[in-house]
Amino acid sequence: MPATSRPPRRRAYALLASAAGLATAAALASALPADAHTGNHGHSRPGRYQDVQLLSFNDLHGNLEPPAGSSGRVTETEADGTTKTIDAGGVEYLATHLREARQGHPYSVTAAGGDMVGASPLISGLFHDEPTVEALNKLDLDVTTVGNHEFDEGAKELARLQNGGCHPTDGCYTDQRFKGADFPYLAANVLDEKTRKPILEPYWVWQKKDVRIGFIGVTLEGTPGIVSADGVKGLAFKDEVETINKYAKVLQRQGVQSIVALVHEGGFPSSPSYNYDCDAPGAGDGISGPIVDIAKNVTPAVDALVTGHTHNAYVCTIDDPAGHPRMVTSAASFGRLYTDTTLTYDRRTGDIARTAVKSANHVVTRDVAKAPDMTRLIGKWNALAAPIGNRPIGYVSADVANTGTESPMGDLIADAQFAYGKELDPATDLALMNPGGVRAGLTYAAKAGEGDGVVTYAEGFTVQPFANTVNLQNFTGAQLVQVLKEQVSGGNAATPKILQPSRNLTYTLDLTKSGADRVVTDSIRLDGKAIDPAATYRVATNSFLAGGGDGFTTLGQGTDDLVGTDDLSALAQYLTANSSATSPLAPPAADRITIVL
């Protein structure tokens, strides 16, 4: 299956293939023979070493158009130590950057680290992400792993994205049948509970002439805790390390020695700058988080890890179990960056000469020419979405940011769900919103000519794209306090998930303490009154939280459930009822949680 050029769209996925590695902003210090990094020198016989370009990105989330606000910027550290922000992203520009990067690199493969779809803006999400798959095909993506968001609509819908066909409910959106992905989705650690086999191919091999690189794709084992229960029904998610190590042996038995793991799990860098030196000595450098333990335990047979999920940017080396440095990279999110890695393939061993691996993240700047084919694609789908997306649903007086432990946008959504809950059942006492469900803020500046301060349905969809319902449940006061403590304990102890509260709930979060003690119980007030442990409280949440998502197991134990409309409709109703062109809504002050540092 040669990869000299883009293979025909229905590639033989049954021929389990696989592929290659990743690295950091500087070479992994060690010299190779003189002909390394030089290819075949123009001789008729190739040299021992062949450079392979690995281009990678992750967590696109259907952002075909340039993301707005802070979601469309990256931070860069200058030579003098100062920082600046750069506008970045948009597939019209990503396509141009990738195509330019491939020039002069006859051995080039493009891979992704998951979450290409899901939580997408209206232009993609309204059409079940068919537009994004079309864009990825045009980007010449060779392979991707699944991420957690590939399961937002369940395994059957994921299979449709891979194989094509019209949506089972909404049908075809154009006069042409959806063809599906030209590239394989890999899901090595996602098993059908009945057959105990991966639901998609576990690995894929990229090959050009005599150069072969295997790719193994996994998503985080914890996917069921961050996806609605219906999306993962009938599926089992296995340990990332065990799975990668298993399939690395399979590839080696097939004679594939060069292996790259595509891992939809990530880390947290010490700097927000995409170009910081992750491997510089000294305190505060490097990365933390789940990917560190994964990287330390994945077999040395794997030459590099392309990661994602945390939406952070890093190019780091982490020692493998044999104590050898190995490249681990992530290109932030939303198509703002791409990673360019050089893998030097040793024809004698069939393996990657790891000491020669080089890697760096590059900004998808907007100062290059737009790719015309992407402009046409965006125009086609925007025309279909316009009648719905351009409808005004409200007005704001300033940007409503999605930043901070408690965000103005999160508070606004909680207020909207509280108001809707009161309409559904006047006994509703409060609302809680999960921070991960808030995908963007609202910007004041006019976009697409709608006018300053106008909030369109499309903008609301970008904020809340999951189509969760607003659910009401009863809890005791003791359970409500336990819910707040679960923000900072149990599975959320290391990386707290702070729920966004409706305006009538206040409390103190003392981050100088640890675990559940960080929630100061005596400070919790609802409508100015202390919580009665024995009393019953009616709580509005989205269906994801009502199912115990994000580690809030107590929220899965509510009683007297009442299921309402979708959460975006609740937000739209609230904005329409509480704002106008002459009286726009002011952003919430985000002062409901008092934070002690």
C-alpha positions in Angstrom: 0.0 0.0 0.0 2.4 2.7 -1.2 1.9 6.2 0.1 3.9 8.0 -2.5 0.9 10.2 -3.1 -2.6 10.4 -1.7 -4.1 7.0 -2.0 -7.6 6.6 -3.5 -10.3 7.5 -1.0 -11.5 4.0 -0.1 -8.2 2.8 1.3 -7.9 -0.8 2.2 -8.5 -0.4 5.9 -8.9 -4.1 6.4 -5.2 -4.3 5.8 -4.4 -3.3 9.3 -1.8 -0.5 8.8 0.2 1.7 11.1 2.6 4.7 11.4 5.3 7.0 12.8 6.5 9.3 15.5 6.8 12.7 17.2 9.4 14.9 18.8 10.5 18.3 20.3 11.7 21.7 19.3 15.3 20.7 19.3 17.1 17.6 18.2 17.5 14.9 20.9 21.3 15.6 21.1 23.3 12.8 19.6 25.0 12.5 16.3 24.2 10.1 13.4 26.4 9.1 10.6 27.1 11.8 8.1 24.3 10.8 5.7 21.6 11.1 8.3 19.0 13.8 7.4 20.1 13.7 3.7 17.9 11.1 2.1 19.5 9.4 -0.9 21.8 12.2 -2.0 20.5 11.9 -5.6 22.1 8.5 -6.0 20.2 5.7 -7.7 20.4 3.7 -4.5 18.8 5.2 -1.4 21.0 6.0 1.6 20.7 4.3 4.9 18.8 7.1 6.5 15.6 8.7 5.2 13.9 11.7 6.8 10.2 11.4 7.2 8.1 14.5 7.9 5.3 14.0 10.4 2.7 16.8 10.5 0.2 16.6 13.3 -2.6 18.5 15.0 -5.3 17.7 17.5 -8.6 18.8 18.9 -9.9 20.6 15.9 -13.5 20.3 17.1 -15.0 21.3 13.8 -13.5 24.8 13.9 -13.6 25.4 10.1 -13.8 29.1 10.4 -11.2 31.1 12.4 -12.2 30.8 16.1 -13.3 34.0 17.8 -11.8 35.7 20.8 -9.2 34.0 23.0 -10.1 30.7 21.3 -8.5 32.1 18.1 -5.2 33.3 19.6 -1.9 31.7 20.8 0.7 33.1 23.1 4.3 33.4 21.8 7.4 34.1 23.9 9.8 36.5 22.2 13.6 36.4 22.3 13.7 39.1 25.1 11.4 37.1 27.3 8.2 39.1 26.6 5.1 37.5 25.2 2.6 38.5 22.5 -0.6 37.0 21.2 -1.1 36.0 17.6 -4.4 35.4 15.8 -4.5 31.9 14.6 -6.7 29.1 13.2 -9.2 28.5 10.4 -9.0 25.6 7.9 -8.5 28.0 5.0 -5.2 28.9 6.6 -4.4 25.5 8.1 -4.6 24.0 4.6 -2.2 26.6 3.2 0.3 26.1 6.0 0.2 22.3 5.7 0.6 22.3 2.0 3.5 24.7 2.2 5.1 22.6 4.9 5.0 19.5 2.7 6.9 21.2 -0.1 10.3 19.6 -0.5 9.4 16.7 1.7 8.6 13.7 -0.5 8.2 11.5 2.5 5.5 13.2 4.5 2.6 11.9 6.6 -0.1 13.8 8.4 -1.7 12.5 11.6 -4.2 13.8 14.2 -4.6 13.2 17.9 -8.4 13.0 18.1 -11.4 15.2 18.7 -11.5 16.3 15.1 -15.3 16.5 15.5 -17.7 17.1 18.4 -18.4 20.3 20.4 -18.3 22.0 17.0 -19.5 25.4 15.8 -22.8 25.5 14.0 -21.3 25.3 10.5 -20.2 21.7 11.3 -22.3 20.7 14.3 -25.6 21.4 12.7 -24.7 18.9 10.0 -23.4 16.2 12.3 -19.8 17.2 11.4 -20.0 16.1 7.8 -18.4 19.4 6.8 -15.3 18.8 9.0 -14.8 15.3 7.6 -14.9 16.8 4.1 -12.4 19.4 5.2 -10.0 16.8 6.7 -10.2 14.9 3.4 -9.1 18.0 1.6 -6.3 18.6 4.1 -4.9 15.2 3.1 -5.1 13.8 6.7 -3.7 10.3 6.6 -4.8 9.0 10.0 -6.3 10.0 13.3 -7.1 8.4 16.6 -10.6 8.8 18.1 -11.0 11.2 21.0 -13.8 11.3 23.5 -15.8 13.7 21.4 -16.0 11.2 18.5 -18.4 9.4 20.8 -20.8 12.3 21.5 -23.4 10.8 19.1 -22.4 7.1 19.7 -20.5 4.4 17.9 -22.9 4.1 15.0 -22.6 7.7 14.1 -18.8 7.4 14.4 -19.0 4.5 12.0 -21.0 6.7 9.6 -18.3 9.4 9.7 -15.8 6.7 8.7 -17.8 4.9 6.1 -20.2 7.5 4.8 -23.9 7.5 4.2 -26.7 9.9 5.0 -27.7 10.7 8.6 -30.3 8.2 9.8 -32.6 10.9 11.1 -31.8 14.1 9.2 -31.0 12.4 5.9 -28.8 14.0 3.2 -28.0 17.7 3.4 -27.1 18.1 -0.3 -27.8 16.2 -3.5 -24.7 14.2 -3.0 -24.3 11.3 -0.6 -21.9 11.8 2.2 -18.8 9.8 1.4 -17.2 9.5 4.8 -13.5 9.8 5.8 -10.7 9.2 3.4 -8.5 8.4 6.4 -8.8 5.7 9.0 -10.0 6.4 12.5 -8.1 4.3 15.0 -9.6 3.0 18.2 -7.3 0.3 19.6 -8.6 0.6 23.2 -12.3 0.9 22.4 -14.0 -2.5 22.4 -17.4 -3.8 21.7 -18.5 -5.2 25.0 -20.0 -8.3 23.3 -17.3 -9.2 20.9 -14.4 -7.8 23.0 -12.8 -6.5 19.7 -11.9 -2.9 18.7 -14.9 -1.1 17.1 -12.5 0.3 14.5 -9.0 -0.6 13.3 -6.5 -0.5 16.2 -3.5 0.5 14.0 -2.5 1.6 10.5 0.8 1.4 8.6 2.0 4.2 6.4 4.4 3.1 3.7 6.3 4.8 0.9 8.7 2.6 -1.1 10.7 0.7 1.6 9.8 3.1 4.5 7.1 1.9 6.9 5.8 3.6 10.0 3.0 2.2 12.2 0.4 4.3 14.0 -1.5 3.0 17.0 -4.5 5.1 18.1 -6.1 5.3 21.6 -8.4 7.6 23.4 -8.3 8.2 27.2 -9.5 5.3 29.3 -11.7 7.7 31.2 -13.9 8.6 28.2 -17.1 7.1 29.7 -16.8 9.7 32.6 -16.8 12.7 30.2 -19.3 11.6 27.5 -23.0 11.1 27.8 -23.9 7.6 28.8 -25.8 7.0 25.5 -22.6 7.8 23.5 -20.6 5.0 25.1 -23.3 2.4 25.6 -22.1 -1.1 24.8 -18.5 0.0 24.7 -15.5 -0.8 26.9 -12.5 1.5 27.2 -9.2 -0.1 28.1 -6.0 1.1 29.6 -4.0 3.2 27.2 -0.5 1.9 28.0 -1.5 -1.8 28.0 -3.2 -1.3 24.6 -0.4 0.5 22.9 2.1 -2.0 24.2 -0.1 -4.9 22.9 -0.3 -3.5 19.4 3.3 -2.4 19.3 4.2 -6.2 19.6 1.7 -7.0 16.8 3.3 -4.4 14.5 6.8 -5.7 15.3 5.7 -9.2 14.5 4.7 -7.8 11.1 8.2 -6.4 10.7 7.2 -2.8 11.4 9.8 -1.4 13.8 9.0 2.4 13.5 5.9 3.2 15.6 4.0 6.3 16.6 1.3 6.4 19.2 -1.7 8.7 18.7 -3.0 9.3 22.2 -6.0 11.3 23.0 -4.8 12.2 26.4 -2.6 15.1 27.4 -0.6 17.1 29.8 -0.4 20.6 31.3 2.7 22.6 30.4 4.3 25.1 32.8 4.0 27.9 30.3 1.0 29.1 28.1 3.4 29.9 25.3 3.3 27.5 22.4 7.1 27.9 21.8 8.4 27.5 25.3 11.4 25.3 25.8 9.8 22.3 27.6 13.2 20.6 28.1 15.1 23.5 29.5 16.7 22.7 32.9 15.3 24.3 36.0 12.2 24.4 38.1 8.9 25.1 36.4 9.7 23.4 33.1 8.3 20.3 31.5 4.7 19.1 31.6 2.5 17.4 34.2 -0.7 15.5 33.9 -1.9 12.0 32.7 0.3 11.9 29.6 3.5 11.9 31.7 2.7 8.5 33.3 1.5 7.1 30.0 4.7 8.2 28.2 6.9 6.8 31.0 5.3 3.4 30.7 4.6 2.9 26.9 7.1 0.4 25.5 10.4 1.7 24.1 9.3 0.2 20.8 7.2 3.3 20.3 9.2 6.1 18.9 7.0 9.2 19.6 3.6 10.2 21.0 1.2 12.6 19.4 -1.2 13.7 22.1 -4.2 15.9 22.7 -7.3 16.3 24.8 -6.0 19.1 27.2 -5.9 21.7 24.4 -2.4 22.7 25.4 0.7 23.2 23.3 4.0 21.4 24.1 6.9 19.7 22.5 8.7 17.8 25.2 10.9 14.7 25.7 9.9 12.2 28.4 12.1 9.2 29.1 10.7 5.8 28.1 10.9 2.8 30.4 14.5 2.1 29.2 15.5 5.6 30.2 15.8 7.0 26.7 14.3 10.4 25.7 11.2 10.2 23.6 9.2 13.0 21.9 5.7 13.9 23.2 3.8 16.7 21.4 0.5 18.5 21.3 -0.6 21.3 19.0 -3.1 23.1 21.3 -6.6 23.0 19.7 -9.0 24.4 17.1 -6.4 24.3 14.3 -4.3 27.1 15.8 -1.1 25.2 15.6 0.4 22.2 13.8 3.5 20.2 14.8 6.2 19.5 12.3 8.4 16.5 13.3 11.3 15.0 11.5 11.7 11.3 12.0 14.9 9.8 10.7 14.2 6.3 9.4 17.1 3.8 9.4 16.7 1.5 6.5 19.1 -1.0 8.0 17.0 -1.6 11.2 13.6 -0.4 10.0 13.5 1.8 13.1 13.6 5.5 13.9 16.9 6.9 14.9 15.5 8.6 17.9 18.5 10.7 18.7 17.9 12.6 15.4 14.2 13.4 16.1 13.4 17.0 15.8 10.0 18.7 16.4 8.4 22.1 16.8 5.0 23.7 16.9 4.1 26.3 14.3 1.4 28.9 14.3 -1.4 28.7 11.8 -1.2 32.4 11.1 -3.8 34.3 9.1 -1.4 36.3 7.1 -1.1 33.6 4.3 -3.4 33.1 1.3 -6.6 31.3 2.0 -6.9 27.9 0.4 -9.6 28.4 -2.3 -11.0 24.8 -1.9 -11.6 25.4 1.8 -13.2 28.8 1.1 -15.6 27.1 -1.2 -16.4 24.4 1.3 -17.1 26.9 4.1 -19.3 28.9 1.7 -21.3 25.9 0.8 -22.1 24.9 4.3 -22.6 28.4 5.6 -25.2 29.0 2.9 -27.1 25.9 4.2 -26.7 27.0 7.8 -27.5 30.7 7.4 -31.3 30.6 7.7 -30.9 29.1 11.2 -27.5 30.5 12.3 -28.1 34.2 11.5 -31.2 34.5 13.6 -30.6 36.9 16.5 -31.4 35.5 19.9 -30.2 38.3 22.2 -27.9 41.2 22.9 -24.9 41.7 25.2 -23.2 44.9 26.3 -19.7 43.5 26.3 -17.7 40.3 25.8 -19.0 37.5 28.0 -15.7 35.6 28.6 -15.2 31.9 29.1 -12.2 32.3 31.3 -11.4 31.8 35.0 -12.3 29.3 37.6 -15.8 30.8 37.6 -16.5 32.3 34.2 -19.1 34.9 33.2 -20.3 32.6 30.4 -20.7 29.7 32.7 -22.7 31.9 35.1 -24.9 33.1 32.3 -25.7 29.5 31.2 -26.4 28.6 34.8 -28.8 31.5 35.2 -30.5 30.6 31.9 -31.0 27.0 33.1 -32.3 28.2 36.5 -34.8 30.5 34.8 -35.9 27.7 32.5 -36.1 25.3 35.4 -38.4 27.7 37.3 -40.7 27.8 34.2 -40.7 24.0 34.1 -41.2 23.6 37.8 -41.6 26.6 40.1 -40.0 24.5 42.9 -36.6 24.7 41.2 -34.0 26.0 43.7 -30.8 26.4 41.7 -28.8 25.4 38.7 -25.3 24.0 38.2 -23.3 23.9 34.9 -20.2 21.9 34.1 -17.3 24.0 32.9 -16.4 21.6 30.1 -19.8 22.1 28.5 -19.0 25.8 28.0 -17.1 25.7 24.7 -16.7 29.5 24.1 -17.7 32.9 25.2 -19.8 35.5 23.5 -18.1 38.4 21.7 -19.4 41.9 21.5 -17.8 42.9 18.2 -20.0 42.3 15.1 -19.3 39.2 13.2 -20.6 38.5 9.7 -22.4 41.9 9.7 -25.0 41.2 12.4 -24.0 44.3 14.4 -22.1 44.9 17.7 -23.6 43.1 20.7 -25.9 40.9 18.7 -25.9 37.3 19.7 -26.9 34.9 16.9 -28.1 31.4 17.1 -24.8 30.3 15.5 -22.8 32.0 18.3 -25.0 30.4 20.9 -24.5 27.0 19.2 -20.7 27.5 19.4 -21.1 28.1 23.2 -23.3 25.0 23.7 -23.1 22.5 20.9 -23.8 19.3 22.7 -27.6 19.1 22.5 -27.9 18.2 26.2 -31.3 18.5 27.8 -32.0 20.6 30.9 -33.0 18.1 33.6 -34.5 18.7 37.1 -33.7 16.4 40.0 -34.3 16.4 43.8 -31.4 16.1 46.2 -31.0 16.4 49.9 -29.0 19.3 51.3 -26.3 16.8 52.4 -26.2 15.5 48.8 -25.9 19.1 47.4 -23.0 19.8 49.7 -21.4 16.5 48.6 -21.8 17.6 44.9 -19.8 20.7 45.6 -17.1 18.7 47.4 -16.9 16.4 44.4 -15.6 19.3 42.4 -12.3 19.1 44.2 -12.1 15.5 45.5 -12.1 11.9 44.2 -11.4 11.9 40.5 -11.4 15.7 40.4 -8.9 16.1 43.2 -5.9 16.7 41.0 -7.7 18.7 38.3 -10.7 20.3 39.9 -13.9 20.8 37.8 -15.6 23.8 39.3 -19.3 23.9 38.5 -20.7 27.2 37.4 -23.5 28.2 39.9 -26.7 30.1 39.3 -26.8 33.6 40.9 -28.4 32.5 44.1 -25.7 30.1 45.2 -22.5 31.3 46.8 -19.7 29.8 48.8 -15.9 30.0 49.4 -13.3 27.8 47.7 -10.1 27.7 49.8 -7.4 26.5 47.4 -4.8 26.5 50.2 -6.4 23.3 51.5 -6.6 19.9 49.9 -9.3 17.6 48.7 -12.9 18.1 49.7 -11.8 20.5 52.5 -11.3 23.1 49.8 -15.0 23.7 49.8 -15.8 25.7 53.0 -19.0 24.0 54.0 -20.1 26.8 56.5 -19.8 29.3 53.7 -22.4 27.7 51.4 -25.5 29.9 51.0 -28.6 29.5 48.8 -30.6 32.7 48.6 -28.5 33.9 51.5 -29.4 31.0 53.8 -27.3 28.0 54.9 -28.0 24.6 53.4 -30.3 22.3 55.5 -28.8 18.8 55.2 -32.2 17.2 55.6 -34.2 19.5 53.3 -34.9 18.7 49.6 -33.6 20.9 46.9 -34.6 20.9 43.2 -31.6 21.3 41.0 -31.4 22.1 37.3 -28.4 20.6 35.4 -27.8 19.4 31.9 -28.3 15.7 31.0 -24.6 15.0 31.0 -24.3 16.0 34.7 -27.6 14.4 35.6 -26.0 11.1 34.4 -23.1 11.6 36.9 -20.7 12.9 34.2 -17.3 14.5 35.0 -17.0 12.5 38.2 -20.1 14.0 39.9 -21.5 10.6 41.0 -23.9 12.2 43.4 -25.6 14.1 40.6 -26.4 10.7 39.1 -28.4 9.8 42.2 -31.2 12.4 42.0 -34.9 11.6 42.3 -38.1 12.8 40.6 -36.4 13.5 37.3 -38.0 15.9 34.9 -36.5 16.2 31.4 -36.9 19.6 29.6 -35.8 21.2 26.4 -32.3 21.3 25.0 -29.8 23.5 26.8 -29.2 25.8 23.8 -32.9 26.6 23.6 -32.9 27.4 27.3 -30.0 29.9 26.7 -31.7 31.4 23.7 -35.0 31.8 25.6 -33.1 33.5 28.4 -31.2 35.9 26.2 -34.4 36.8 24.2 -36.4 37.5 27.4 -33.7 39.5 29.2 -32.1 41.6 26.5 -32.8 43.9 23.6 -31.0 46.2 21.2 -31.6 49.1 23.5 -31.1 47.2 26.8 -28.4 44.6 26.2 -27.5 42.1 28.9 -24.4 42.8 30.9 -21.9 40.0 31.5 -22.2 38.4 35.0 -19.6 39.5 37.5 -18.4 36.0 38.2 -18.3 36.7 41.9 -20.5 33.8 43.2 -17.5 31.8 44.3 -15.0 33.4 46.7 -11.6 31.9 45.9 -8.9 31.9 48.6 -5.4 31.4 47.1 
